Structure formats: structure tokens, C-alpha cells
Amino acid sequence: MIHMGIQERKEKQKLEVRKLILDASIKLFIEEGFGNVTIRKIADLIEYSPTTVYLYFKDKDEILAALHDVGFEKMQAFNDDLASINNPLLRLHKMGENYLQFGMENPEFYDLMFIMDEPMKVFEEEGCGWEPGDRAINVLKATVVECMEKNYLARADAHVVSLSVWSFVHGLVSLAIRERMEKFVPEKEMMLPMMRQSLNWFVNSIENTRKD
């Protein structure tokens, strides 16, 4: 039987406390708004001292940035299977489905990544840009360009088409997690299937009619 060493236990405990801090922080950010959350409130929720929180993060902005990155890591995990899809239009459709599923399963992170004002303000102040978002957008654009090059989509401005695709799925997720989707889909368990049907209609509507 292999026993965990002292150093390993310490590292494991550090990771557990860090996760506690991040989980509590996103809960408070969503419930109370970023401006109303303090390090003390975070510490009180996890029943640790503020000093302990400061051992892991220098301030609230650093916590926000860490949560933002965790959200994009979670979203990327939904797309691990995309490389195996050779047809770029099918890949584009799958990206849309994954985006919808991620948003519905992780509404707090989605809110932080794509709706809340505060993350963008923090990035602007630090002058570091929106790197995780830029990477995701670039993958979308590259897929759209490939669809055009292989004649799955009519040739057009790839930026405009990419924005249209992103806006469509973002609108669906935003309506759902802000409890507006009930106007169209009263049964919660039917929301994701209905959103997927909407996505299917959208992709079919922009697909180029090819002559073989």
C-alpha cells in the first residue's frame, strides 16, 4: 500500500483550499455582484480567515482572473473531440452544440465569461487583453474559413459569419440562464433539445448549396 507523503498531502490540501476559495467566490460574485463581494465575505463563506485567502490570491481581481481562466478550461474540455471531425461544417455544428451544453451546465461560469462587466474591466486595467476569449474566437473563425474554402458555406466576410454564429448560440444560452427561455420552452428539461434544434436550423440556413 502506497502512503501519501507529507509534501503530497500539503499540496493536496493547498489545491483543496484554493478550489474552496474559487467556488465560494463565483457563488458570491453571481449572487451579490463583483463590487459587493469582499475577501472577508469569501473567507466567511468557507470558514477560513481572510489571511488564508490572501495566501492564495493577492486581491479580488486575481480571484476573478483565475475563475475566468477556469471557465475557459472547462469549456475547452467540451471540445476535446473536435479534432476527430474532418468535415468542417459538422465540426462547426458540434462546436455550437458544445457551447450550448457548456453554458447550460455551467451558468455561473458562463455569466462570468460572457456577460459580467467586471472581468473585461480587470483585463483592461491590467492591459493583458482577453486572451482566452481571443483563442476561442480564432478557433471559430478558422473553422468558418475552412467551411468556405471547402464550399460548405458561401464565401463571405469570415468575421461577419463568425460573429453571426457566436451571437446566435450566445443569445440562446443568455436567454436560458437568465430565465427568459421559459417564454418559448416552459419545461426546463426541453430547453437544451430545443436550443439544439434551433442551432440545427441556423446552420442549415447558412449552409451553401453545392452542386456535385
C-alpha positions as CSV (number, residue, x, y, z in Angstrom):
1,M,0.0,0.0,0.0
2,I,1.4,3.4,-1.0
3,H,1.1,6.1,1.6
4,M,0.9,9.8,0.6
5,G,4.0,11.7,1.8
6,I,3.8,14.9,3.9
7,Q,4.6,17.1,0.9
8,E,2.0,15.5,-1.2
9,R,-0.6,15.9,1.5
10,K,0.3,19.6,1.8
11,E,0.0,20.1,-2.0
12,K,-3.3,18.3,-2.0
13,Q,-4.6,20.5,0.9
14,K,-3.5,23.6,-0.9
15,L,-5.4,22.6,-4.1
16,E,-8.5,21.9,-2.0
17,V,-8.4,25.2,-0.2
18,R,-7.8,27.1,-3.5
19,K,-10.8,25.3,-5.0
20,L,-12.9,26.2,-1.9
21,I,-12.0,29.9,-2.4
22,L,-12.8,29.9,-6.1
23,D,-16.1,28.0,-5.6
24,A,-17.2,30.4,-2.9
25,S,-16.1,33.4,-4.9
26,I,-18.0,32.6,-8.0
27,K,-21.1,31.9,-5.9
28,L,-20.8,35.3,-4.3
29,F,-20.0,37.2,-7.5
30,I,-23.1,35.9,-9.2
31,E,-25.4,36.4,-6.2
32,E,-24.2,39.8,-4.9
33,G,-22.3,41.3,-7.8
34,F,-18.5,41.7,-8.0
35,G,-18.5,45.1,-6.4
36,N,-20.3,43.9,-3.3
37,V,-18.0,40.9,-2.6
38,T,-15.1,41.3,-0.2
39,I,-12.3,39.0,0.7
40,R,-13.8,38.8,4.2
41,K,-17.1,37.6,2.7
42,I,-15.3,34.9,0.8
43,A,-13.4,33.8,3.9
44,D,-16.6,33.7,6.0
45,L,-18.3,31.5,3.5
46,I,-15.5,28.9,3.5
47,E,-15.0,29.4,7.3
48,Y,-11.4,30.4,7.0
49,S,-9.7,33.7,7.9
50,P,-9.1,36.5,5.3
51,T,-5.4,36.0,5.9
52,T,-5.7,32.5,4.5
53,V,-7.4,33.7,1.3
54,Y,-4.6,36.3,0.9
55,L,-2.1,33.4,1.0
56,Y,-3.6,32.2,-2.3
57,F,-4.7,35.4,-4.0
58,K,-3.3,38.9,-3.7
59,D,-6.7,40.5,-4.2
60,K,-10.2,40.1,-5.5
61,D,-9.2,40.9,-9.1
62,E,-6.8,38.0,-9.1
63,I,-9.5,35.6,-7.9
64,L,-11.7,36.9,-10.8
65,A,-9.0,36.3,-13.3
66,A,-8.4,32.8,-12.0
67,L,-12.1,32.0,-12.2
68,H,-12.3,33.3,-15.7
69,D,-9.4,31.0,-16.8
70,V,-11.0,28.0,-15.1
71,G,-14.2,28.7,-17.0
72,F,-12.4,28.6,-20.4
73,E,-10.6,25.5,-19.4
74,K,-13.9,23.9,-18.6
75,M,-15.3,25.0,-22.0
76,Q,-12.3,23.7,-23.8
77,A,-12.8,20.3,-22.2
78,F,-16.1,20.1,-24.0
79,N,-14.3,20.5,-27.3
80,D,-11.6,17.8,-26.9
81,D,-13.3,15.6,-29.5
82,L,-13.4,18.3,-32.3
83,A,-10.1,17.3,-33.8
84,S,-11.5,14.0,-34.9
85,I,-14.2,15.6,-37.0
86,N,-12.8,16.1,-40.5
87,N,-15.9,17.8,-42.1
88,P,-15.6,21.5,-41.0
89,L,-19.3,22.1,-41.2
90,L,-20.1,19.2,-38.9
91,R,-17.3,20.4,-36.6
92,L,-18.8,23.9,-36.6
93,H,-22.2,22.4,-35.7
94,K,-20.6,20.3,-32.9
95,M,-18.8,23.4,-31.6
96,G,-22.2,25.1,-31.3
97,E,-23.7,22.1,-29.5
98,N,-20.8,22.0,-27.1
99,Y,-21.1,25.8,-26.4
100,L,-24.8,25.4,-25.6
101,Q,-24.2,22.4,-23.3
102,F,-21.4,24.1,-21.5
103,G,-23.5,27.2,-20.9
104,M,-26.4,25.3,-19.6
105,E,-24.3,23.1,-17.3
106,N,-22.1,25.9,-16.1
107,P,-24.3,29.0,-15.9
108,E,-22.2,30.7,-13.2
109,F,-19.0,30.4,-15.3
110,Y,-20.8,31.4,-18.4
111,D,-22.1,34.5,-16.7
112,L,-18.6,35.4,-15.6
113,M,-17.0,34.7,-19.0
114,F,-19.5,36.3,-21.4
115,I,-22.0,38.5,-19.5
116,M,-20.5,40.2,-16.4
117,D,-18.7,43.6,-17.0
118,E,-16.1,43.2,-14.3
119,P,-13.7,40.6,-16.0
120,M,-13.3,42.9,-19.0
121,K,-12.6,45.9,-16.8
122,V,-10.0,44.0,-14.9
123,F,-8.3,42.9,-18.1
124,E,-8.4,46.4,-19.5
125,E,-6.8,47.8,-16.3
126,E,-4.1,45.2,-16.4
127,G,-3.5,45.7,-20.1
128,C,-3.4,41.9,-20.7
129,G,-6.3,41.7,-23.2
130,W,-8.9,38.9,-23.4
131,E,-6.5,36.1,-24.4
132,P,-8.8,33.1,-23.5
133,G,-11.7,34.6,-25.4
134,D,-9.4,35.5,-28.4
135,R,-8.2,31.9,-28.6
136,A,-11.8,30.6,-28.7
137,I,-12.8,33.2,-31.3
138,N,-9.8,32.3,-33.5
139,V,-10.8,28.7,-33.5
140,L,-14.3,29.6,-34.6
141,K,-13.0,31.9,-37.3
142,A,-10.6,29.2,-38.6
143,T,-13.4,26.7,-38.8
144,V,-15.7,29.1,-40.7
145,V,-12.9,29.9,-43.2
146,E,-12.3,26.2,-43.7
147,C,-16.0,25.7,-44.3
148,M,-15.9,28.4,-47.0
149,E,-12.7,27.1,-48.6
150,K,-14.4,23.6,-48.9
151,N,-17.6,25.2,-50.2
152,Y,-19.7,24.2,-47.3
153,L,-20.6,27.9,-46.6
154,A,-20.9,30.6,-49.2
155,R,-17.9,32.8,-49.3
156,A,-18.4,36.0,-47.3
157,D,-16.6,38.0,-44.7
158,A,-15.4,35.4,-42.2
159,H,-15.5,37.9,-39.3
160,V,-19.2,38.6,-40.0
161,V,-20.1,35.0,-40.3
162,S,-18.2,34.1,-37.2
163,L,-19.9,36.9,-35.3
164,S,-23.3,35.7,-36.5
165,V,-22.6,32.1,-35.3
166,W,-21.3,33.2,-31.9
167,S,-24.2,35.7,-31.5
168,F,-26.7,33.0,-32.2
169,V,-25.5,30.5,-29.6
170,H,-24.7,33.2,-27.1
171,G,-28.2,34.6,-27.4
172,L,-29.7,31.1,-26.8
173,V,-27.6,30.5,-23.7
174,S,-28.1,34.0,-22.3
175,L,-31.9,33.7,-22.6
176,A,-31.9,30.3,-20.9
177,I,-29.6,31.1,-17.9
178,R,-31.3,34.5,-17.3
179,E,-34.7,32.6,-17.2
180,R,-36.2,34.2,-20.4
181,M,-36.3,31.0,-22.4
182,E,-39.5,29.9,-20.5
183,K,-41.5,32.1,-22.9
184,F,-40.8,29.6,-25.6
185,V,-39.9,26.4,-23.7
186,P,-41.8,26.1,-20.3
187,E,-40.3,22.7,-19.5
188,K,-36.7,23.1,-18.3
189,E,-35.7,19.6,-19.5
190,M,-36.7,20.5,-23.0
191,M,-34.6,23.7,-23.2
192,L,-31.3,22.1,-24.4
193,P,-33.0,19.9,-27.0
194,M,-35.0,22.9,-28.3
195,M,-31.8,25.0,-28.4
196,R,-30.1,22.3,-30.4
197,Q,-32.9,22.2,-32.8
198,S,-32.6,26.0,-33.2
199,L,-28.9,25.6,-33.8
200,N,-29.5,22.9,-36.4
201,W,-31.9,25.2,-38.2
202,F,-29.4,28.1,-38.1
203,V,-26.5,26.0,-39.5
204,N,-28.7,24.6,-42.3
205,S,-29.8,28.1,-43.2
206,I,-26.3,29.3,-43.7
207,E,-25.0,26.2,-45.4
208,N,-24.0,26.7,-49.1
209,T,-26.0,24.7,-51.7
210,R,-23.3,22.8,-53.6
211,K,-23.6,21.2,-57.0
212,D,-21.7,17.9,-57.1
